C-alpha cells in the first residue's frame, strides 16, 4: 500500500471511531491508544436519566448500584481460579502483563465498595465474604503495588479493618464496626484504629471510632498512645 493510501485509510479509521462514539472517545496520537473521555461519558449517561433507560435495575439508585457492580466485577477478577497466586509483591507486576484488569481491580475494589456504601448499598455481605488473615494477606500483595497506601502504615499482616482505615474508607470502617469488629483491636504499625485515623487526619472517622467506644488511653503502636500522637502532631505543626 502506498504511503498516501495508508495515511488516508488511517484518517478514515480515526474519523469512523470518533463519529460512531458521538464524541465520547478520543484518539491519543502520542500513545497510539483509544480512550473514553470520562467527563463526556459521565455527562451523557447521567443527563436525562439515560443510564436508567439503558438498565431498569438502576432506576432507584443508579450511582450506588453502579459502584456495587464495579466492586463485584473487581472482586470476581481478583478471586478467579485462573489467576496465579503471587508468592511475593515482585511477582504481582509480572502478572499485570498477562491479566490487564488486575491493576485496576486490585487498586479500586475497596474504593468501589466504599462508594457503594456511601450510595446506600450495604456492603455487609461483601465484608463477610471470608476476609480471613490469608485472604487479606493475598489481597494486600495484589493491591499494594497498584494501590494508594498511606505511608508506612499499610504494612503486611494487617486486617481488613486496619486496611480500610489506612485508605480512609469511613463507610467500610463503620460497616465493619457494625458487623462486630473490635474498635480497640491492636493491629498494624500504628497499633490501633484511633491512632491510624488520627494520623490520616480524617476527623469523621475519628468521630465514628470514639462514638463506638475507642479507648483514647489504649497503648501500643508507633506513638505508644493517642495523646502522645497528638502531642507529636502539634509539635510538628509548630
N, C-alpha and C positions, 0 to 999 in steps of 0.2 A: 504494500500500500504506500502511495506517495505521501510525502510529508504534509502537503496541503489537505489531502483527503483524510489523513489521520487526525489533523487538528480540527477539521470540520466535523468528523464523527464524534470527537471528544466534546466539542462545544454542543453538539446535538444531545449527547447523553446528559450533560450538565443542565441544559435547558429543560429536558424532559423530567429530570429529577426535581428541579426547582418548581416547575409548573404543576406537576402532579401532587406535590406536597402542599400546594396553596401557600407557599411562603413559610412553612413550618420546618423546613430542612435547609441547611446551608452547606456549601462545599468549602472545606478548608484546604486551599490550594497548597499552602506550605507543608501541610502534613498529609496531603492526599487522602483525606478522610471525609466522610459524610456524617453530619450530626444534626440532631434535633435542636431547634432554638427553644430552650426551656421556657422562657417567659411567654413566647408566642404560643407554644403548645398549651401551657397552663391557662393562658387567657382564652384560647379557643375552646377548651373543654369546659371551663367554668362559666363562661358567659352564656346567657340564655339557657342554662341548665342542660347543655349538650351532653355532659358526662352521664347525667341521669337518664337521658333519652337513649344513649347507647346501651346502658345496663340498668334495668329497672331495679335491681337489687341495691343500687346505690342511691335510690330515691330519697330515703330518710336521712342518710348520713354519708354523703359521698366522700368527704375528706377522711374521716376516721376509718371507714371501711376500706378505702384505697390503701391507706397506710398499713392496715392489718393484713391485707392481701400481699403487699410487698414484704412484710415481715414473714409471712408464711412461705413465700417464694424463696426468700433468702435462707430461711431455716431448712427448707426442703433441700436446697442445694448443698448446704453445709453438712447435712446428715445423709446424703445419698450413699448407697453402698459402694458405688464405683470410685468414690473419692478416696485415694490412698491416705492413710493416717500418717502425718509427718512425725518423725522422731524428734525433731527439734525445729526451732524457728528458721534455721538456714534452709530447710527443705521447703518451706512454705512458698518462698519466692519462685522456686523451680516449678511448683505445682501451678502457679498462676498462668504460666505459658500454655499449659495443657487444659486448664479449666478457667476460661476467660471471665466468668462471672464470679469467681472466688473472691477476688479483691473487693468487689462491691458488696457481696453478701456478708463477708466477714466484718467489713467496716461499718455496715449500716443496719444489720439485723436488729440490734437493740435500739438503735435510733428510731427505726420504723415502729418498733413496739412502743417506745416512749410516746411518739406522735399519735399512735392509735389510742393509747391510754388517755392522752390529753383530749382526744376526739371522742371520748365516752365509749370506746370499745374496750371492754375489760380484758386484761392480759393475764388473768389468774391462771387460766388453763395452760397458756404458753409457759408461764413461770413454774408451773407444777410438772412440766414435762421432763422429769428425770434429770434435773440440774444437780447431779451429784458431783463430788470432787473430781472424778475422772472426766466427766463431760465438760466441766468448767475449765479444767486444765487444757483439754483439747481445743475448746473454743478460744482460750487465751493464746495458744500457739498460732491459731489461724488468724486471729484478729489483730494481734499487736503489731505485726509488720505493716498492716494497712490501716489500722485504726487511729484514733486520736487520744491516746492515753495521756493522762495528766501527770507529767513528770515521772519521778521515780516511784510514785505511789502505787502504780499498777504493776507490782511485782508478780512473780509466779506464785501459784498456790493459793490465790485469793478466791473468795466466794463470789457468787453472782451478785449478792447484796453489796459487797465492797466494790466490785467492778462497776456496778450501776452508780455508786456514789462517786467514783473516780471520774466518770463521764458526765456527771451532773444530771442524771436521769431521775428527776424528782418524782415523776409519775410511777416509775418502776419501783423506786425506793418505797413509796407509800404502799404500793400493791404488795410488795414483799413483806412489809411490816404487817399489813392486814392479813396476810397468809400465815403469820405466826413467827416470822424471823425475829430473833432476839435483838433488840435495838442496841444492847450493850455487848454484843458478841465481840470478842477480840480477834482481829484478823488484819493481815497485811502490814506493811512497813509503818503505817501511821497508827496502828494499834486498835482503833475503834471508829465507829461511824461518825461520832461527833467531831473527832479530830480531822478526818478527811473532809467532811462537809465544811468545816470552818476553814480548812486550808484552801479549798476550791473557791471559797467566797460566796457561795450561794445561800443567802440568808433564808430563803424559803425552805430549803432542805433542812437547814439548822433548826428552823421553827418546827418542822414536821417531827424531827428526832426528839426535840425537847417535849413536844406535845405527847409523844409516845413513850416518854419516860427515860430518855437518855440521861445517864449519870454524869454530871459535869465534873465529878471528883474521881471518875474512873482513871486508873493508872495504866501505863503501858504505851508502847509505840515510840516513835522518834522524839516527840516532845514531852513524854512522860505523863503530862496531864493537860487537860483542855485549857486551864488557866495559864500554864506556862507557855502554851502555844500562843495564846492571845497576847501575853507579855512580849514574846519574841516578835510577833507581827507588829506590835506597837513600836518597839524599838527600831524595827526596820523602817517604819513609816516616818519616824523622827530623824 
